Amino acid sequence: MFKTRDPNLKVDPVACTSALASVQDALYVLSGKWKIPIIIALSEGNKRFGELQRAVTGIAPKVLSSELKMLELNGFVVRRVYDTIPVSVEYELLEYSNTLTSVIDALKKWGDQHRKKLQSEARKTRADARSLKQEVEALKSEV
């Protein structure tokens, strides 16, 4: 998809614009760092607000509430209110959320790959630094 462009290759501007619009729509719906973790947490089963907040480490209650409302508006989550004392509320994934399975799997795969790349580069940087330090020490001992 993002290979080096062949200068002789004709690009269809309508197809590019359409692809860009589709990606922007997806990013609009799934933007931010919390929506996908909320969906993943709910994939384990229905959760009450407090359970969900504990499952999605680091999210503030106000942000969780806002993100759940957006997920409801986009048809991924339903909020179920039960007539109990006190009133209990549960959040549940809707069938439409299953359409994100391949997206989340692809993001996980890419994230794993990216983490390994960064770790490999960090190891190489540390090895280069050690090698440089050894060279400096060797030069100092020669002087």
N, C-alpha and C positions, 0 to 999 in steps of 0.2 A: 504494500500500500504506500509506503513512504520511501521507496527505492529512489536512487538517483535518477532524476528525470532525463530521458533521452531528448535531446534538443529537436529531434525530428518527429517526436511523438506529439500528436494533436491532442489537446486537452479540451474536453467538453465543458464549457463554462456553466451550462445549465446543470449538469451532473455534479459539478463541484459545489455550486451554490446549494443544490438540494442536499448533498451530503453534509455540508457545513451547517445548514439549518437543522437537520436531524440531530447532529451531534450537539448543537447548542440547546436544542429542546431537552435532550437527555441530561446534559449538564445542569440545566436550569432546575429540573425536577430532582436530581440527585446531588446538587451542589452542597458544599460544606463538608465538614469532617464528621458529622454525626448521623446523617440519614442512613447510610449503609450499615454502620455499627448497630443502629437501632433495629434495622430489618434483620440483621444477623442474630441479634439477641432474641427477637420475637420468633425467629425460625425454630427456636428450641421449645416454643410453646407460648400460650397466652401468659401475659404478665400484668400485674398491677403496676401503677406508676412507680412506687417505691422499689419494687423488684427490678423494674426496668432501669431505674436510676443506678441501682447497685451493679447491674449487669453491664452497663455502659459506663465504665470507669471515667470519672473526670467531668461528666456532663452536669451542668447546673440545672436545677429544677425549671427555671424560667426557659432555658434553651430547650430542654427536653419537651416541655409543654408546647413550645412553638414548633419544634420539628415534628412532633406527633400530629399537630393540626395540619401541617403541610402534607404529611404522608397520608392523612385522611382525605384531604382535598384532592390528592392525586390518585386515590383509589387503591393504595397499598395496605392501609390499616383501617380497622374499624374500632371504634370506642364503644364498649358495651357497659351500660350502667345497670346494676342489679339493685332491686328494691329490697335492700337489707338494712339493718340498723347496726352500725352506721352504713350509709350507702357505700357500695363497693363498685369500683370501676376497673375493667380489664381491657387491655389492648390486644388485638388479634390481627394477624396477617390475613389479608384477603387473597383469593386465588390469583389475582393479577400480580401479586408480588413474586409469584413463581417465574414470571417473565424476566426477572432480574438474575436468575440463577446463573446463566452463562456469563452475564456481565460481571457478577461478583466473583465467579470462578476465574475469569480472565484477569481481573484486578488482583486477586490473590496470587495467581501464578506470576504476574508481572512484578508484584511487590516482593515475592520471594526471590525472583531473579535479580531485581534491583538491589535488594539487601546484600545478596551474595557478591554482586559487583562492587558495592561500596566496601564491604569487608575485605575483598581481595585487594582493592586499591589501597586501603588503609594498611594492610599487611605489607604490601610492596613499598609504600611510603616509609613505614617503620624500618624495613630491611635496608632501604636506600639510606636512611638517616644513620643506621648503625654502621653501614659500610663507609659512609662519609666520615663518621666519627673515628673509625679505625684508621682511615687514611690520614686524618689530621693528627691523630696520636702518633702514627708512624713518622710523619714529617717532623713532628716536634722532637721525637727521639733521635732523629738524624741531625738535628741542629745542635 
